């Protein structure tokens, strides 16, 4: 049995914070169909010194669960690479050998046009920041470190309209990039 490892970007507000709180509060389930030893939540935030990032240490946790905080600035491409690589460093120190769930939640919300007025370049920038940069970084590190077992999950709310949330989730036992065949 191993803990379930969850990596969440944009972890200090909104949906990301809710996912951190919900995941870390869960108990390990030794007697369930999918036994585990709790949840290790890797919370990726823009500013490690911000009060919300500091409060992660005070969250109520279930047995075997805890939070690790890493720096991640969604609009800077290198930041995604650095954050995912930092997670691979935890493999040695904390025995993290994989990621079970990766949630690409951090992002930007610069424009609020009507759908009829939206420009493709504006949407592409939002998608790039919210999903693409992080996902590409995670997949690249996974190919080298065999880190992610199940897939990438992400959301991009308020990109087209603030009243809707679109959840994109691709779950595959080996990862979203190789049609079920792990590549070395």
N, C-alpha and C positions, 0 to 999 in steps of 0.2 A: 504494500500500500504506500502511496505517495500523496503528498498534498496536491491539491489542484492549484495550478499557477495561472493567475490572471494578470494581464498587462493592460492598463487602462490609461489612455492619454486624455488630457483635459479633465484630470481627476479631482480638481479642487472646486468645481462648480457644477450645478445643474445635474444632468444625466450622469456625467462621470462621477461626481461625488456620491450620487445615489447608488451607483454600481459598486463603488468602493465600500461604502457603509454596508450595503446588503451582502456583499461577498465576504467581507472580513468578519461579519457577525455570525456567519454560518459555522456550525459545528462539524467536526469530522464525523463520518458515518462508517464505522467499521462493519456494521451489520447490513448495509444496503446492497443493492445490486451492483453499484459502482462504489466500492469502499475507498475511502480516502482519509488522510490524516489532517484535514482542515484545508484552509485556503491561504495561500501566500499571494497577496495583492501587491503588484508593482504599480504604484501611482505615479504617473508622469505628469509633472506640472511645469508651468513656465517659470515661476519664481520660487525657489526653494526657501527663501526668507519670508515669503508672504505668510500671514497669520493662518490662512486655511491649510497651507502645507505643514505648518508646525502642529496643527491640531490633529493630524493623523495619528500621532502617538497617544492621543487621549480617547480614540475610538473604542467602543465596546467590541471586544473580539470573542469569537467562539474558541473553544479548545483547539489548539493546534494552528490557529489562524493569526496572521499578522500582516502589517503593511510595510513596504519598502518604498521610499520616495526617491525618484530620479528626476533630473532636469530635462525638459523637452519644450522647445519653442516651435510650434507648428509651422510658422511661416519661414523658418530657416531650414533648408534642406539638410545641411550637415548635422543639425540638432537631432533629427530623426535617426541618422546613422549612429551618432554618439549615444543616444538613449538606448537603442537596441543593443549596441555593443556593451554598454554598461551592464545590461541584464546578463549578457553572456559571462561577464566577470563574476557574477554571483554564483555561477555554476560551481566554482571551486569553493567559495566561502560558505555558501548555504546549502549546497547539495542540490541546487536547481538544475535539473537535467533537461528540461523542456518547458514550453509554454503550452497550456491547454487552451487558453482563450486569449486573444488579442483584440482589444476594442479600440479602434481608431476614432476617438470622440472629439479630440481637440480640433479647433479650426478657427475660421474667421467668418465674420458676417458684415461685410462692408456695404452692400447694396440691398435695396428693397424694391426692385422694380416690379411692375406688373408683368405677368408672363408674356404678354404681347409686346412689351418694350425691352425685354431682357436681351443682352448681347452675349453671344457665345463665349467671348473672351472672359467676360465677368464670371460666368458659371464655371468655366474651365479653371480659373484661378481658385475659386472656392473648393472645387473638387480636388485640385492638386494639393492644396494645403490641408484639407480635411481628411483625405484618404490616400492619394497616390504616393506622396513622398514617404509617409510612414509605412504603407504596405510594401512598397518596393524595398525599403530598408530592411523590414522584418523578413521578407522572403529571401533577400540576399544573405543576411546573417544566418537564416535557417538552413540554407543550402550549404553553408560552410560549417555551421556548428550543430546541425540537426537539432534545432531548438524547439520548433513548433510542431506539435503532434496533430492538432485538430484543425486549425485554420485561422482565418482573419475575419473579424466581425467589426463592422463599423456603421456609423450613422452620419447623415448630413441633413440636419434639420435647419429650417429657415434659409435654405439656399434659394429656393424658388418662392416659398411662402412660409411665414412663421407659424401658421396654424396646422401645418402637416409635418410629420416626421417620416422619413423614408429610412428603413433599416435594410441594409444590405448585409447578408450573411452567407458566407460560403464555408461549408463544413465538409471536410474530407479527412479521412484518417491519416493521410500522409502530408497534406497541405494543399493549398489552392492552385499550385503552379505546375503540377507534374502528372495529372490524370491518374493519381493513385500510385505512381511509381517514384519512390524516393531516389533522388539523384545524388551522387557523391560530389 
